[in-house]
Amino acid sequence: GINAEYGNSDGDVWEYTVEQVTQEVSDKQEASEQEVLEELFARHASLLHNMVGTVFTDPPEEGAERVHVFGEIARALGFDADNLFVNYSFDLPVGWCIEEDVEIRGLTQRSQVRETKLGQIAHFNHPFELQLFNSTKKEEEIGNQPRLFVEVCTNNDLQ
């Protein structure tokens, strides 16, 4: 074996002996161990594959843009009428498009105005989501971006 001795500044001394005590491994045992390791690595790779998945969206083509919009119409401040709702729509300039079957306009639910320390407020908490695409490569159209138009409306019943 190998003998080693270590000490520190306080005068403590440690003595170590290292000996080879492993028995020789047969070819059969080594092959069995290799199979177990390969199975372990295959299970681990499968687990990682299942956790990540394989369904990914391809990146846009060179020069194209993909924009994911996640938004929320949260509230309206300073309106004194009741039964407020928001009518909203996206304006898409030339070159921009949207996925099929996705609306680019919508309405929030009606909300009653409440007096708060911020003033008159109506809460909507209305989420929206859409994915926009732009394949415009013309220099004069590159700066044109989609716009969100918002209109606050009221639905007061006249009696």
PyMOL commands that set and color helices and strands:
alter all, ss='L'
color gray80, all
select helices_A, chain A and resi 27-52+139-141
alter helices_A, ss='H'
color red, helices_A
select strands_A, chain A and resi 2-7+13-18+65-77+84-91+96-98+105-107+114-116+119-134+147-154
alter strands_A, ss='S'
color yellow, strands_A
deselect
rebuild
show_as cartoon
